[in-house]
Amino acid sequence: MRAVDKAYRTVKDAIISGSYPGGARITEQEVAAHSGVSRTPVREALRRLQSEGLVDFTPNFGAVVTVWTEADSDEVFELRAMLEAYGARRAALNASDQQLAALKELAEAQYRECVERRDGYLDRISEINNRFHHALQEAAASPRLRRALSSLIEAPLVMKTFHMYTPDDLTRSAQHHLELCSALESRDPDWAASVMSSHIHAARGALKR
């Protein structure tokens, strides 16, 4: 792994996990020590994170983890609803049988976690959900879409939504994934886009209660 990629992953994982909360200052020295690289690749990694909207640069202070407002959250979900619905539509037309099988396996695993609710299930659901949405992007076969969605899906506010869901919200989300798999298997782009749009809007609605 390149030094800049190592530094990038170190900081991004820390932001997503909450080790670097919104508003926290990130120093080049600290990242260099944690990732085992020099400060030059750290600087490049922080600029890359800035381009993804995860880090801001404040004059005379340095890099700071982006603080997400309610308006930011609304915009993220609106963009996701449009872009992921488009991705679902493309996936219905382009996904291979192998990709469809992998998506269904993830959707079924997420549903089982919602039903069983064993220790740590929220973290596992979050990880499975992230894998599902990334697999769907791959199935959509659009590198441009994948790049556009990268920072939106991995934004910390999105990654932590499951910890704010009710049990009914969790089950509904998992069922949306299962229905989406049915739409994809039927090669029905309109159905797939409709399910995905409803899925994203339901996620936003759960957070507004």
C-alpha positions in Angstrom: 0.0 0.0 0.0 1.3 3.5 -0.9 2.2 5.8 1.9 -0.5 8.3 1.0 -3.1 5.5 0.8 -2.1 4.3 4.2 -2.4 7.7 5.7 -5.7 8.3 4.0 -7.2 5.0 5.3 -5.9 5.7 8.8 -7.6 9.1 9.0 -10.8 8.0 7.2 -11.3 5.0 9.4 -10.8 7.2 12.5 -13.4 9.6 11.2 -15.9 6.9 10.4 -15.5 5.1 13.7 -15.9 8.4 15.6 -12.3 8.5 17.0 -12.1 11.8 15.2 -15.5 13.5 16.0 -16.9 16.4 14.1 -14.8 19.5 14.8 -11.7 17.6 16.0 -8.4 18.9 14.8 -6.2 16.5 12.8 -2.5 17.2 13.0 0.0 15.9 10.4 2.3 14.8 13.2 -0.3 12.6 14.8 -1.4 11.0 11.6 2.2 10.3 10.6 2.9 8.6 13.9 -0.3 6.5 13.7 0.2 5.4 10.1 3.9 5.1 10.1 4.5 7.4 7.2 6.1 10.8 6.7 4.2 14.1 6.8 4.3 14.6 3.0 1.8 11.8 2.2 -0.3 12.8 5.2 -0.7 16.2 3.7 -1.8 14.7 0.4 -4.2 12.3 2.2 -5.8 15.2 4.1 -6.3 17.1 0.8 -8.0 14.0 -0.6 -10.3 13.8 2.4 -11.1 17.5 2.0 -12.2 16.9 -1.6 -14.6 14.2 -0.3 -16.1 16.6 2.2 -14.8 14.8 5.3 -12.2 17.4 6.3 -12.1 21.2 6.3 -9.0 23.4 6.5 -9.2 26.4 8.8 -6.6 29.2 8.5 -4.0 29.2 11.2 -5.5 26.0 12.7 -5.2 23.2 10.1 -7.3 20.3 9.2 -10.6 19.8 11.1 -13.2 17.0 10.8 -16.3 18.4 9.0 -19.2 19.1 11.3 -22.5 17.9 9.7 -25.5 20.1 10.1 -29.1 19.1 9.5 -29.0 20.9 6.2 -25.9 18.9 5.2 -27.8 15.7 6.2 -30.8 16.6 4.1 -28.6 17.4 1.1 -26.7 14.1 1.4 -29.9 12.1 1.5 -31.5 14.0 -1.4 -28.4 13.3 -3.5 -28.3 9.7 -2.5 -32.0 9.2 -3.4 -31.3 10.5 -6.9 -28.0 8.9 -7.6 -28.7 5.5 -5.9 -32.0 5.2 -7.7 -30.2 5.7 -11.0 -27.6 3.1 -9.9 -30.3 0.6 -9.0 -31.9 1.2 -12.5 -28.5 0.5 -14.1 -27.9 -2.5 -11.9 -31.2 -4.1 -13.0 -29.9 -4.0 -16.6 -26.2 -4.7 -16.1 -25.7 -6.9 -13.0 -24.3 -10.4 -13.6 -25.9 -13.4 -12.0 -22.9 -13.6 -9.7 -23.4 -10.1 -8.6 -27.1 -10.6 -8.0 -26.4 -13.7 -5.9 -23.8 -11.7 -3.8 -26.3 -8.9 -3.2 -29.1 -11.3 -2.2 -26.7 -13.0 0.3 -25.9 -9.6 1.9 -29.6 -8.7 2.0 -30.5 -11.9 3.7 -27.6 -11.6 6.2 -28.8 -8.1 7.1 -32.3 -9.3 7.7 -31.1 -12.1 9.9 -29.1 -9.6 12.0 -32.3 -7.6 12.4 -34.2 -10.6 13.6 -31.6 -12.2 15.9 -30.2 -8.9 17.4 -27.1 -10.6 18.9 -24.5 -8.5 20.7 -22.9 -6.0 18.3 -25.6 -6.4 15.7 -25.9 -2.7 14.9 -22.2 -2.5 13.9 -22.6 -5.7 11.8 -25.7 -4.3 10.1 -23.9 -1.0 9.3 -21.0 -3.0 7.8 -23.3 -5.3 5.8 -25.4 -2.3 4.6 -22.2 -0.5 3.4 -21.1 -3.6 1.5 -24.5 -4.0 -0.1 -24.6 -0.4 -1.4 -21.0 -0.7 -2.7 -21.8 -4.0 -4.4 -24.8 -2.3 -6.0 -22.6 0.4 -7.3 -20.3 -2.2 -8.9 -23.3 -3.9 -10.4 -24.4 -0.6 -11.9 -21.2 -0.6 -14.0 -20.6 3.1 -13.9 -17.3 4.4 -12.6 -18.5 8.0 -12.6 -21.5 7.1 -10.4 -19.2 5.1 -8.1 -16.9 8.2 -7.7 -19.9 10.5 -7.1 -21.4 8.3 -4.4 -18.2 7.4 -2.5 -18.1 10.2 0.0 -21.9 10.4 0.3 -22.2 6.7 1.4 -19.2 6.8 3.7 -20.0 10.1 5.3 -20.0 9.6 9.1 -23.5 10.8 9.6 -24.7 8.2 7.1 -22.6 5.4 8.6 -24.1 6.0 12.1 -27.7 6.1 11.1 -28.4 2.5 12.2 -27.6 3.4 15.8 -30.6 5.8 15.7 -33.1 3.4 14.2 -35.9 1.7 16.0 -36.3 -2.1 15.5 -39.0 -1.5 13.0 -36.8 0.9 11.1 -34.0 -1.7 10.9 -36.4 -4.4 9.7 -37.9 -2.1 7.1 -34.5 -1.2 5.8 -33.5 -4.8 5.5 -36.8 -5.6 3.7 -36.1 -2.9 1.2 -32.8 -4.6 0.3 -34.6 -7.9 -0.1 -37.3 -6.3 -2.4 -34.6 -4.5 -4.3 -32.9 -7.9 -5.0 -36.3 -9.2 -6.3 -36.5 -6.2 -8.6 -33.0 -6.7 -9.9 -33.6 -10.4 -10.4 -36.7 -9.5 -12.4 -34.5 -7.1 -14.5 -37.1 -4.4 -13.8 -35.3 -1.0 -13.7 -38.4 1.1 -12.8 -39.2 -1.2 -9.8 -35.5 -1.2 -8.7 -35.3 2.6 -8.9 -38.6 3.1 -7.0 -37.5 0.7 -4.2 -34.1 2.4 -3.8 -35.7 5.9 -3.7 -38.1 4.8 -1.0 -35.3 3.2 0.9 -33.2 6.4 1.1 -36.2 8.6 1.9 -37.3 6.2 4.7 -33.8 6.4 6.1 -34.0 10.2 6.2 -37.5 10.0 7.7 -36.3 7.7 10.5 -33.7 10.3 11.5 -36.1 13.2 11.6 -38.4 11.7 14.2 
